[in-house]
Amino acid sequence: MREPHFLTLTERLDRLERENRRWRRAGAGVLIVIAAFALMGQAIQGVPKAMEAERFVLRDTGGRVRAALGMEADGSVGLWLLDSAGKTRAGVGVSREGSPVMALADQTGKSRLSLTLTDGPGLSLRDQDRTRISLSVLAEGSGIYVWDQAGRERAVLIVAADGSQVLGFRDKDGKVIWKAP
């Protein structure tokens, strides 16, 4: 008499285990569907159309600043690229007056080459201390100027807007030693 009762209990237990497995599978399926909807909601939102800040800083894996984009206290804006020693090596920006500027610097961070556009394009080449060669194009004419190590103008070539030209050289004291015309 105990055997039929034992079989009934075993059958009932098997049926309960099967139902339990079905419920667990159904629950896992519901969780997967909920997770899929949540992830799809994230994908639908996508990337923001704009990010706003006064300054963006890019750091290398060692935490050193390697680039910066931002506003300066004087109202200018620029992008600066730095070497691994933290020295500014290149920059491009716009002055507060609206003039674009590009500059390249040596390993000490001193500007050696700059390109500006104010009244006209200008290119300046510098040594450690000062401008040595300058090219400029203005409405009144174009010119090339050369200075010595002491900062004295030594040579000039100017072509005026009317087509006239001047070529001149100065000695170390600033005295004109040759000029044409």
C-alpha positions as CSV (number, residue, x, y, z in Angstrom):
1,M,0.0,0.0,0.0
2,R,2.9,2.3,0.5
3,E,4.2,1.8,-3.0
4,P,1.4,3.5,-4.9
5,H,1.5,6.4,-2.5
6,F,5.2,6.6,-3.0
7,L,4.8,6.6,-6.8
8,T,2.2,9.4,-6.5
9,L,4.6,11.5,-4.4
10,T,7.4,10.9,-6.9
11,E,5.2,11.8,-9.9
12,R,4.0,14.9,-8.1
13,L,7.6,15.9,-7.2
14,D,8.7,15.4,-10.9
15,R,5.8,17.5,-12.1
16,L,6.7,20.3,-9.6
17,E,10.3,20.2,-10.6
18,R,9.3,20.5,-14.3
19,E,7.1,23.4,-13.5
20,N,9.8,25.1,-11.5
21,R,12.2,24.8,-14.4
22,R,9.6,26.3,-16.7
23,W,9.1,29.2,-14.4
24,R,12.8,29.8,-14.1
25,R,13.2,29.8,-17.9
26,A,10.3,32.1,-18.2
27,G,11.8,34.4,-15.6
28,A,15.2,34.4,-17.3
29,G,13.4,35.2,-20.6
30,V,11.6,38.1,-19.1
31,L,14.9,39.5,-17.6
32,I,16.5,39.2,-21.0
33,V,13.7,41.1,-22.7
34,I,13.8,43.8,-20.0
35,A,17.6,44.1,-20.4
36,A,17.2,44.3,-24.2
37,F,14.7,47.1,-23.9
38,A,17.0,49.0,-21.5
39,L,19.9,48.6,-23.8
40,M,17.9,49.6,-26.8
41,G,16.8,52.7,-24.9
42,Q,20.4,53.6,-24.3
43,A,21.3,53.1,-28.0
44,I,18.3,55.2,-29.1
45,Q,19.6,58.1,-26.9
46,G,23.0,57.9,-28.6
47,V,25.8,60.4,-28.2
48,P,25.0,64.0,-27.1
49,K,24.9,66.4,-30.0
50,A,27.1,69.0,-28.1
51,M,29.4,69.1,-25.1
52,E,30.0,72.4,-23.5
53,A,32.9,73.6,-21.3
54,E,35.3,76.5,-21.0
55,R,38.3,74.2,-21.4
56,F,39.0,70.6,-22.5
57,V,42.2,68.9,-21.4
58,L,43.7,65.8,-22.9
59,R,46.1,63.8,-20.7
60,D,48.3,60.8,-21.6
61,T,48.3,57.6,-19.7
62,G,50.8,59.1,-17.2
63,G,48.4,61.9,-16.4
64,R,50.4,64.6,-18.1
65,V,48.6,67.3,-20.1
66,R,49.3,66.7,-23.8
67,A,46.7,69.0,-25.4
68,A,44.3,71.7,-24.2
69,L,41.4,73.5,-26.0
70,G,39.9,76.5,-24.3
71,M,39.4,80.1,-23.5
72,E,42.1,82.4,-22.1
73,A,41.6,85.2,-19.5
74,D,42.2,87.8,-22.3
75,G,39.3,86.5,-24.3
76,S,41.3,84.5,-26.9
77,V,40.6,80.9,-27.7
78,G,43.1,78.2,-28.7
79,L,44.3,74.7,-29.1
80,W,47.7,73.9,-27.6
81,L,49.7,70.7,-28.1
82,L,52.3,69.9,-25.5
83,D,55.3,67.4,-25.6
84,S,55.8,64.8,-22.9
85,A,57.8,67.3,-20.8
86,G,54.8,69.6,-20.6
87,K,56.2,72.3,-23.0
88,T,53.8,73.8,-25.5
89,R,55.1,72.9,-28.9
90,A,52.3,74.0,-31.2
91,G,49.2,76.1,-31.0
92,V,46.5,77.5,-33.1
93,G,44.0,80.1,-31.9
94,V,42.0,83.3,-32.4
95,S,42.8,86.5,-30.5
96,R,40.1,88.4,-28.7
97,E,40.1,90.8,-31.6
98,G,39.3,87.9,-34.0
99,S,42.7,87.4,-35.6
100,P,43.9,83.8,-36.2
101,V,47.3,82.8,-35.0
102,M,49.4,79.7,-35.4
103,A,52.7,79.1,-33.6
104,L,55.4,76.4,-33.4
105,A,57.8,76.3,-30.4
106,D,61.1,74.7,-29.7
107,Q,61.9,72.1,-27.0
108,T,62.0,74.8,-24.4
109,G,58.6,76.1,-25.3
110,K,59.7,79.3,-26.9
111,S,57.8,80.3,-30.0
112,R,60.1,80.0,-33.1
113,L,57.6,80.4,-35.9
114,S,54.3,82.2,-36.0
115,L,51.7,82.8,-38.7
116,T,49.2,85.6,-38.1
117,L,46.4,87.2,-40.0
118,T,45.6,90.7,-38.8
119,D,45.6,93.4,-41.5
120,G,47.1,90.8,-43.8
121,P,49.1,87.5,-43.5
122,G,52.4,87.6,-41.6
123,L,55.1,85.0,-40.9
124,S,57.7,85.5,-38.3
125,L,60.8,83.4,-37.6
126,R,62.5,83.8,-34.2
127,D,65.7,82.8,-32.5
128,Q,65.8,82.3,-28.7
129,D,65.2,86.0,-28.0
130,R,63.5,87.9,-30.9
131,T,62.1,87.9,-34.4
132,R,64.9,87.5,-37.0
133,I,62.9,87.3,-40.3
134,S,59.4,88.6,-41.0
135,L,57.2,88.4,-44.1
136,S,54.1,90.5,-44.3
137,V,51.5,91.2,-46.9
138,L,49.4,94.3,-46.3
139,A,47.1,96.5,-48.4
140,E,49.9,99.1,-48.7
141,G,52.4,96.5,-49.9
142,S,54.4,93.4,-49.1
143,G,57.7,93.1,-47.3
144,I,60.5,91.0,-46.0
145,Y,62.5,92.2,-43.0
146,V,65.7,90.7,-41.6
147,W,67.1,91.6,-38.1
148,D,70.5,90.7,-36.6
149,Q,71.0,88.9,-33.3
150,A,70.9,92.2,-31.5
151,G,67.5,93.0,-32.9
152,R,68.6,95.6,-35.4
153,E,67.0,95.7,-38.8
154,R,69.7,94.8,-41.3
155,A,67.9,94.1,-44.6
156,V,64.5,95.0,-46.1
157,L,62.7,94.3,-49.3
158,I,59.4,96.1,-49.8
159,V,57.0,96.1,-52.8
160,A,54.4,98.8,-52.4
161,A,50.8,98.6,-53.6
162,D,51.6,101.0,-56.5
163,G,54.3,98.6,-57.7
164,S,57.3,100.6,-56.5
165,Q,59.9,98.7,-54.6
166,V,62.7,99.3,-52.1
167,L,65.6,97.1,-51.3
168,G,68.0,98.2,-48.5
169,F,70.7,97.1,-46.2
170,R,71.9,98.7,-42.9
171,D,75.1,98.3,-41.0
172,K,75.3,97.3,-37.3
173,D,74.7,100.9,-36.2
174,G,71.6,101.2,-38.3
175,K,73.1,103.3,-41.1
176,V,71.9,102.6,-44.6
177,I,74.8,101.1,-46.5
178,W,73.0,100.3,-49.7
179,K,69.5,101.1,-51.1
180,A,67.8,100.7,-54.4
181,P,66.2,102.7,-55.9
